[in-house]
């Protein structure tokens, strides 16, 4: 689902040091330094690895990698595949996975982690979503890579996240005693679609602004620099709509600002949008909106979970046998993530998690399996006087099959 690209400092005028400074600054200096160091140092090798597998990054006719700017970056280091970068990388990695005949189980969700009498994570309870049967998976190493919590719709916002993004990994890790961090920090992407209603909340990639599109209010005024970090950019849009009342209101009551996409072709030449933003062009064209000639209406959308389970640079948690990678983790991005560092994050720490988990599995021994940590967790709830009818993990959103998600926001 990632559109814009993946960062890596591999140009002569760039370096991992500059990338590191951008990440730390963008995260408001709340990042875990060793994680940022690992990410920026591994970045160029990740791009080489992707290319070796067959990922087709955008290049100039002479074969040079096309690299563009992102919000909060001091250099152009965004590598992309038009505006469907995530799809292209996944296509290639999935092919490699299948070709290597790695075994896997489909339509099955972990509902809780299993521990042993030595205090190690030793597997998981799985739910077969086709038969509603529970199964036990024993494991000497467990890697959590369950992603975000966008479908909790924090503060009532629409989200870019997939349907199963309900934050289950954080809950399962917490119940084993894993340390969490920065859960107060949630990222809202500045440019979620605000119209038409059918695609409200859907991502309009930051790459649009990287190529010249600018946010303007109902009077056509530029009210914020178009390449600010996402938290600054998003808060500016919200203030323009709800404090200054300079937004545009849709027939359903949704507010937004214009993203001047026709500016892209004025700056870069005719044909740029169809060539570089095929997915965006096609999506809006279905609703009769030609983004080459008409602006998009956008408003911030719930996009990324900055906080999560704390890990070290080898992706180990404080619980033996439990590793985490990707958006379920906290510490990499501090209080705000820069564009292109989520794709980088998952491949840097996904590879590190695979290596570390495999090494541990060579020597680890598993004791008697137990779910006693859940009894302990429930006793904590009782002692704290917490009463709730919420269930965790959720697997799918609570509104599934019950009601349609209401997109109208109430943030005043």
MOURZI-V721237 format. One record per helix or strand of 3 or more residues. SS is the DSSP state (@ for helix, = for strand). FROM is the first residue (numbers start at 1). LEN is the number of residues. Records with the same first field share a line. If there is no record, write none. Layout:
# MOURZI-V721237
SS: FROM-LEN + FROM-LEN
This chain:
# MOURZI-V721237
@: 16-11 + 33-21 + 85-15 + 150-3 + 154-3 + 168-9 + 197-3 + 207-4 + 230-13 + 262-7 + 272-5 + 278-8 + 326-3 + 341-23 + 372-13
=: 108-9 + 121-8 + 133-6 + 142-3 + 186-8 + 214-3 + 255-6 + 296-10 + 308-3 + 322-3
